[in-house]
Amino acid sequence: MEEKEKIAVALSYDPEKGVPQVVAKGKGSLAELILKIAKEHGIPIKEDHKLVQQLYKLEVQKPIPPELYKAVAIVLAWAFKLNDRLREKLSQNLKDKKP
């Protein structure tokens, strides 16, 4: 079975802009680099092959189209929830270490 080329898309959401946008995308070695940078910076990575295929077709630094709002909102909600849990865990660890 042939392995498909890896694809990665990075999203950004700024409430002031109102709509998420693709800030980076790549295939192959560029996708690997995007994933490596995300991991190094503690950015959550969500695998969703179908959504990545759709997002990859978009222009970088342009708002995502309305038909993708729901799918992207689900991913962003997942990432925010994950970040909140991590923040709580770190806060608890700091409290536990205080004398």
C-alpha positions as CSV (number, residue, x, y, z in Angstrom):
1,M,0.0,0.0,0.0
2,E,1.4,3.4,-1.0
3,E,1.8,5.9,1.8
4,K,0.2,9.3,1.1
5,E,2.3,12.5,1.3
6,K,2.0,14.2,4.7
7,I,0.0,17.5,4.6
8,A,-0.1,20.0,7.5
9,V,-2.0,23.2,7.9
10,A,-1.6,25.8,10.7
11,L,-4.5,27.9,11.8
12,S,-4.6,31.1,13.7
13,Y,-7.6,32.8,15.4
14,D,-7.6,36.4,16.6
15,P,-11.0,37.4,18.1
16,E,-10.4,40.9,16.8
17,K,-10.2,39.7,13.2
18,G,-13.3,37.5,13.9
19,V,-12.5,34.7,11.5
20,P,-9.8,32.0,11.7
21,Q,-7.2,31.9,8.9
22,V,-4.6,29.5,7.5
23,V,-1.2,30.9,8.5
24,A,1.0,28.1,7.1
25,K,0.5,25.0,4.9
26,G,2.8,22.5,3.3
27,K,3.3,19.0,2.0
28,G,6.1,16.5,2.5
29,S,9.2,18.0,4.2
30,L,7.4,21.4,4.7
31,A,4.6,19.6,6.5
32,E,7.1,17.9,8.7
33,L,8.7,21.2,9.5
34,I,5.3,22.8,10.4
35,L,4.6,19.9,12.7
36,K,8.0,20.0,14.3
37,I,7.7,23.8,15.0
38,A,4.2,23.3,16.5
39,K,5.5,20.5,18.8
40,E,8.5,22.7,19.8
41,H,6.2,25.5,20.8
42,G,3.6,23.3,22.6
43,I,0.9,24.0,19.9
44,P,-1.8,21.3,19.9
45,I,-1.9,19.1,16.8
46,K,-5.2,17.7,15.7
47,E,-5.3,15.1,13.0
48,D,-8.3,15.5,10.7
49,H,-7.4,14.3,7.2
50,K,-10.6,15.5,5.5
51,L,-10.4,19.0,7.1
52,V,-6.7,19.4,6.3
53,Q,-7.4,18.5,2.6
54,Q,-10.0,21.3,2.5
55,L,-7.9,23.9,4.4
56,Y,-4.9,23.1,2.2
57,K,-6.7,24.5,-0.8
58,L,-7.1,27.9,0.8
59,E,-4.8,30.9,0.5
60,V,-2.5,31.7,3.4
61,Q,-3.4,34.8,5.5
62,K,-7.0,34.8,4.1
63,P,-10.1,34.2,6.3
64,I,-11.5,30.7,6.0
65,P,-14.8,30.4,4.1
66,P,-18.1,30.2,5.9
67,E,-18.7,26.6,4.9
68,L,-15.6,25.6,7.0
69,Y,-16.6,27.6,10.1
70,K,-18.2,24.7,12.0
71,A,-15.4,22.2,11.4
72,V,-12.7,24.8,12.3
73,A,-14.7,25.9,15.4
74,I,-14.7,22.3,16.6
75,V,-10.9,22.1,16.2
76,L,-10.3,25.5,17.9
77,A,-12.6,24.5,20.8
78,W,-10.6,21.3,21.2
79,A,-7.3,23.3,21.2
80,F,-8.6,25.9,23.7
81,K,-9.9,23.1,26.0
82,L,-6.6,21.3,25.8
83,N,-4.7,24.5,26.6
84,D,-7.0,25.2,29.6
85,R,-6.3,21.8,31.0
86,L,-2.6,22.2,30.6
87,R,-2.7,25.6,32.3
88,E,-4.7,24.1,35.2
89,K,-2.2,21.2,35.5
90,L,0.8,23.6,35.5
91,S,-0.9,25.9,38.1
92,Q,-1.6,22.9,40.3
93,N,2.0,21.7,40.0
94,L,3.2,25.1,41.0
95,K,0.9,25.2,44.1
96,D,2.0,21.6,45.1
97,K,5.7,22.7,45.0
98,K,5.3,25.7,47.2
99,P,6.6,25.1,50.8
